[in-house]
Amino acid sequence: MPTPSLPATVSKNLERPKRHVAYTRHPHRWASTFRDAGCDLYCFHYEAAISSVAATKPEDQETKTPTSPKQLIRHIHDLGMQAGIAIKPDTSVDVLWDILENEKKEERPDMVLVMTVHPGFGGQKFMASELPKVKAVRERYPDLNIEVDGGLSEKTIDQAADAGANVIVAGSAVFGAQDPGEVIRVLREAVEKRRSGKL
């Protein structure tokens, strides 16, 4: 995506709480825009954070100083938002351990997002191959919010919930359903049953 200006505009007109995943090459640059739009949680891609700059405004094209996941998490927290960090299918879960085990609380994320598709467009097939990453994070961090995004539906939710995911993103399955409310109910129930130990 060239710029996240449209999502920021939409976010400003939604009810709280609001979460945003920054599908952008320079997530540090856009964090304050989404804070100003009322976001409560700003999630960025690890892969973008290790290859982008620490600019703090969209119009700042001069900053060349690189950012890092820890620095970006601190920046997000300093802006008053929770911070999430996402990893793509091609990225090992091992990149997260140093970040999650950081002694500085302000540099630790509030949520981890494991992508179960390659980011870029909706309607992709769920990649169950990514669930061991969810399980590995859940085993180490039983109380951490772990999100999955990509291909989630009534047919795949049980696998994701069994692995330990407790935050679910479902686009096509919900918006393409005849009864979106029923789909949401099924997804929520699958997660809540496992988190409450009823399964």
Number of C-alpha atoms within 10 A of each C-alpha: 9 8 14 17 14 9 14 19 13 10 21 17 10 12 9 11 10 16 18 19 18 24 18 18 20 24 27 28 22 22 27 21 17 25 21 12 18 20 24 18 23 26 25 29 25 22 17 21 24 16 13 19 22 20 21 19 14 17 9 11 11 8 12 11 9 14 20 18 23 22 17 26 28 21 20 26 20 11 15 14 23 21 26 26 28 25 23 18 17 10 16 11 17 11 11 18 11 11 17 20 12 13 10 11 13 18 21 23 26 21 20 26 25 25 26 25 23 17 15 8 8 13 14 15 13 20 16 14 10 22 21 14 20 25 19 14 24 19 12 11 12 12 10 16 18 24 23 26 20 24 24 27 21 17 11 15 23 19 14 27 26 17 21 27 27 23 19 21 17 21 16 15 19 19 12 10 12 10 10 12 11 13 18 17 11 15 24 16 15 20 20 15 12 17 17 8 7 7 9
